[in-house]
Amino acid sequence: MQSGMGKAKYWLLKYTQNSKKTVDPLMGWVSSSDTTQQIKLKFNSLEEATNYAKSKNINYTVIEPQQRKTIIKNYADNFKYKPL
């Protein structure tokens, strides 16, 4: 199976963790009082994302996307003769 790039053409702004996560003693669930961790903002360009962060006084770090190495395969290659 080869993964597509259909929904990967945007820049994502995620907030960092501001408060410590705690474990509920009864159920064992992890929780936090910081609700900004649930927010993810999508932007069409890097400039839009950085301008938004600057206008809202948000510290940010840009992580450049990695280049993907694609191997072109045909379905027929699964049945090709391969000598031992």
C-alpha positions as CSV (number, residue, x, y, z in Angstrom):
1,M,0.0,0.0,0.0
2,Q,1.2,3.5,-0.8
3,S,0.1,6.5,1.3
4,G,-1.1,9.5,-0.6
5,M,-0.4,13.2,-0.1
6,G,-4.0,14.4,-0.5
7,K,-4.5,16.1,2.8
8,A,-0.9,17.1,3.5
9,K,-0.7,20.5,1.7
10,Y,-1.2,22.8,4.7
11,W,0.8,24.2,7.6
12,L,-0.3,23.2,11.1
13,L,0.0,25.4,14.2
14,K,-0.2,23.5,17.5
15,Y,0.1,25.0,20.9
16,T,2.7,23.7,23.4
17,Q,1.9,22.2,26.7
18,N,1.6,24.9,29.4
19,S,0.6,22.9,32.4
20,K,1.5,19.5,33.7
21,K,-0.7,16.5,33.0
22,T,-2.1,14.6,35.9
23,V,-3.3,11.1,36.4
24,D,-6.8,10.5,37.9
25,P,-6.3,8.2,40.9
26,L,-9.6,6.3,40.4
27,M,-9.7,5.6,36.6
28,G,-6.1,6.2,35.6
29,W,-7.0,8.7,32.9
30,V,-4.5,11.4,32.0
31,S,-6.0,14.9,32.2
32,S,-4.8,18.5,32.0
33,S,-6.4,21.9,32.8
34,D,-4.7,23.4,29.6
35,T,-7.4,23.3,26.9
36,T,-5.1,25.0,24.2
37,Q,-3.5,21.5,23.6
38,Q,-6.7,20.6,21.8
39,I,-6.4,23.4,19.2
40,K,-4.8,22.8,15.8
41,L,-5.0,25.5,13.2
42,K,-4.5,24.9,9.5
43,F,-3.0,27.4,7.2
44,N,-2.4,27.3,3.4
45,S,1.1,28.8,3.6
46,L,4.0,29.2,6.0
47,E,3.7,33.0,5.8
48,E,0.0,32.9,6.9
49,A,0.9,30.7,9.9
50,T,3.9,32.8,11.0
51,N,1.9,36.0,10.6
52,Y,-0.9,34.7,12.7
53,A,1.6,33.5,15.4
54,K,3.3,36.9,15.4
55,S,0.0,38.8,15.6
56,K,-1.2,36.7,18.6
57,N,2.2,36.9,20.3
58,I,2.7,33.1,20.2
59,N,6.2,31.6,20.3
60,Y,6.6,29.2,17.4
61,T,9.1,26.8,15.9
62,V,8.9,25.9,12.2
63,I,9.5,22.3,11.4
64,E,10.1,21.8,7.7
65,P,8.4,18.8,6.0
66,Q,10.6,15.9,5.1
67,Q,11.0,14.9,1.5
68,R,9.2,11.6,0.8
69,K,11.0,8.9,-1.2
70,T,8.4,7.3,-3.5
71,I,8.9,4.0,-5.2
72,I,6.7,3.6,-8.2
73,K,5.2,0.1,-8.3
74,N,2.9,-1.7,-10.6
75,Y,0.3,-4.3,-9.5
76,A,1.7,-6.7,-12.1
77,D,5.1,-6.7,-10.4
78,N,3.5,-8.8,-7.6
79,F,3.2,-11.7,-10.2
80,K,6.4,-11.2,-12.1
81,Y,8.7,-14.2,-12.4
82,K,11.6,-14.1,-9.9
83,P,14.3,-16.7,-10.2
84,L,15.5,-18.2,-7.0
